[in-house]
Amino acid sequence: MTHSTTDLRTRRRLATEQELHQAALRLMTERGFAATTVDEIVAAAGVSQRTFFRYFATKEDAVLLGYRELDDAIDSLQVPGDPHSALEALLLFHQDQLDRLAQDEADRYLLLQRLISTEPALRDAVAARELASMDRLRLRLQTQLPAAPPLTSRLIAEIATAVLRVTFDHWRADPDGSVAELPRLYRQVRVAAQTLVAPPRRQ
């Protein structure tokens, strides 16, 4: 199999994932989460049910595609070998994620957040995925920081996740807040966190 063939298949896979995700988000926004079926999603996306289940196990997975994309990014994350630099790199990694979100996916993300806020089942699914992503991040950090104890990797993952959580809490508290505000808010929280956890200066 040639490299170009592999790239073409990857592009097709990503395009199909996006089509199913967008169809799920549109239908759930119009009809509600519970009232939307997999049959309706595949009809709107113009694919078969078999294709749907090749990509997603549930309709929750389809509408919450961003968490799979985040996990893929975590799996390829590279950080320096010392804990302080690793935390810095991880905070900048999340900054980059939010910068790209605000630039490329603002409208879709706002629709998704509005949907999640009205659907308890989706809120539960999001909470479960956030915990799973943090654990995935912890394990990834352990492989990147072999000389550090496991507790260090967990602390780095917890701190970075807390910075994200505080950012989103502040953003959601403003009913008029735009997705474009997220990178700026995150930067403020990130700088505050870095100040708190910075190594003490030698006297």
Buried (B, 14 or more C-beta within 10 A) or exposed (E): EEEEEEEEEEEEEEEBBEBBBBBBBBBBBEEEBEEBEBEBBBBBBEBEEEBBEEBBEEBBBBBBBBBBBBBEBBEEBEBEEEBEEBBBBBBEBBBEBBBEBBEEBBEBBEBBBEBBEEBEEBEEBBEEBBEEBBEBBBBBBBEBBEEBEEEBBBBBBEBBBEBBEBBBEBBEEEEEBEBEBBBEBBBEBBEEBBEEBEEEEEE
